[in-house]
Amino acid sequence: MLDGPSVAAALEDCGVSHVIWVPDSVLGSWEPALSGSQRPTLLRVCREGEAFALAAGLVLGGKKPVIFIQCTGLFEAGDALRNAVHDLKLPIFMLVGVRSYYAHRQGKSNDSCPVFTEPILRAWQIPYVVFEERHTAADLAAAYRQAQAERRPGAVLVAE
């Protein structure tokens, strides 16, 4: 299971320089661990599109940022993502909280976030993996390292 301390430690071990985020839901509960660590540096933004612009600047400056957002923010940030990943060809990595994932799968939610998140990432040609409760920070580190080794963008969808 992913939690704040293990995620912060895994990101530090991977050499991640910055976590850029709009804290929300499960990812928001990791704030104490992330803000309490020296590295990566935690940067809060107002909108998710801003997160991609900031990440792009950091990558161009030689840093290794990761974006933490929720699925609704991913939808909002589409143009900024397209520009950073496809036009600038930057290997932006992100964690995306998928709100209502489990409830939707059980037929207990009409929330459309779980319906659209994966098709949108496929349409934007962003490789991704879905993390459920069995996944650990070691799995996160492996997904990040693979994307970095292949110099490509990537996403971890955190089921909520």
C-alpha positions in Angstrom: 0.0 0.0 0.0 1.2 3.5 -0.8 1.5 6.0 2.0 3.2 9.3 2.5 6.4 8.2 4.2 7.1 5.4 1.8 6.3 7.5 -1.3 8.6 10.3 -0.1 11.4 7.9 0.6 11.0 6.2 -2.9 11.0 9.5 -4.7 14.1 10.6 -2.8 15.8 7.3 -3.7 14.9 7.8 -7.3 16.5 11.3 -7.3 13.2 13.1 -7.9 14.0 16.8 -7.3 10.5 18.2 -7.0 6.9 17.1 -6.4 4.5 19.5 -8.1 0.9 19.2 -6.9 -2.6 20.3 -6.2 -3.2 18.2 -3.0 -6.5 16.3 -3.2 -8.0 13.2 -1.7 -5.6 10.3 -1.1 -2.6 12.1 -2.5 -3.4 15.0 -0.2 -3.0 12.8 2.8 0.7 12.4 1.9 1.4 16.1 2.5 3.0 15.8 6.0 5.6 13.3 4.7 6.3 15.2 1.6 6.5 18.7 3.2 8.7 17.3 6.0 11.4 15.9 3.7 14.3 17.9 2.4 14.1 16.2 -1.0 12.1 16.2 -3.1 11.0 19.8 -2.8 7.2 20.2 -2.6 5.8 22.9 -4.9 2.1 23.7 -4.7 0.3 25.2 -7.7 -3.2 26.7 -8.2 -4.2 24.7 -11.3 -3.1 21.5 -12.8 -2.2 23.1 -16.2 0.3 25.2 -14.1 1.8 21.9 -12.8 2.8 20.9 -16.4 4.3 24.3 -17.2 6.3 24.3 -14.0 7.4 20.6 -14.6 8.5 21.5 -18.1 10.6 24.4 -17.0 12.2 22.2 -14.3 13.0 19.4 -16.8 14.5 21.9 -19.2 16.6 23.2 -16.3 18.0 19.7 -15.6 15.7 18.8 -12.7 13.6 15.6 -12.2 10.0 16.6 -11.2 7.0 14.5 -10.7 3.4 15.8 -10.8 0.7 14.7 -8.3 -2.8 15.5 -9.4 -6.3 14.0 -9.3 -8.1 12.8 -12.4 -10.3 15.9 -12.8 -7.1 18.0 -12.8 -5.6 15.7 -15.5 -8.7 16.5 -17.6 -8.2 20.3 -17.0 -4.5 20.2 -17.8 -4.9 18.6 -21.3 -3.4 21.4 -23.4 -0.5 22.0 -21.1 0.2 18.2 -21.0 0.0 18.0 -24.8 2.4 20.8 -25.2 5.0 19.6 -22.6 4.9 15.9 -23.6 4.3 16.0 -27.3 5.5 19.3 -28.6 8.5 19.7 -26.3 9.0 15.9 -26.0 9.7 16.1 -22.3 9.6 12.9 -20.1 7.0 14.2 -17.6 6.0 11.7 -15.0 2.8 11.9 -12.9 0.8 10.3 -10.2 -2.9 10.7 -10.8 -5.5 9.9 -8.1 -8.5 8.3 -9.7 -11.4 9.3 -7.6 -14.2 6.7 -7.0 -12.2 4.0 -8.8 -13.3 1.2 -6.4 -16.9 2.4 -5.9 -17.4 2.7 -9.7 -16.0 -0.8 -10.3 -18.6 -2.1 -7.7 -21.4 -0.2 -9.4 -21.8 2.1 -6.4 -20.8 5.4 -8.0 -21.9 7.4 -11.1 -18.7 9.5 -10.9 -17.4 9.6 -14.5 -13.7 10.1 -13.5 -12.9 6.3 -13.6 -14.7 6.1 -16.9 -12.6 8.7 -18.7 -9.1 8.6 -17.1 -7.6 5.7 -18.9 -9.1 6.4 -22.3 -7.8 10.0 -22.1 -4.3 8.8 -21.2 -4.4 6.3 -24.1 -5.6 9.1 -26.5 -2.7 11.3 -25.3 -0.4 8.3 -25.8 0.8 8.4 -22.2 2.0 5.0 -20.9 0.4 4.3 -17.5 -0.1 1.6 -14.9 -3.0 1.4 -12.4 -2.0 1.0 -8.8 -4.4 -0.7 -6.5 -4.1 -1.4 -2.8 -1.5 -4.2 -3.3 1.0 -1.8 -4.9 3.9 -0.4 -2.9 6.4 2.5 -3.1 8.9 0.0 -4.6 6.4 -0.4 -7.5 6.2 3.3 -7.9 10.0 3.6 -8.0 10.2 0.9 -10.6 7.6 2.6 -12.8 9.4 6.0 -12.5 12.8 4.5 -13.2 11.5 2.6 -16.3 10.0 5.8 -17.7 13.2 7.7 -17.0 15.3 5.0 -18.6 13.2 5.1 -21.7 13.2 9.0 -21.7 9.4 9.0 -22.0 6.4 10.4 -20.1 4.5 8.1 -17.8 1.7 7.9 -15.3 0.7 6.0 -12.2 -3.0 5.9 -11.7 -3.7 5.6 -8.0 -7.0 3.9 -7.4 -9.1 5.6 -4.8 
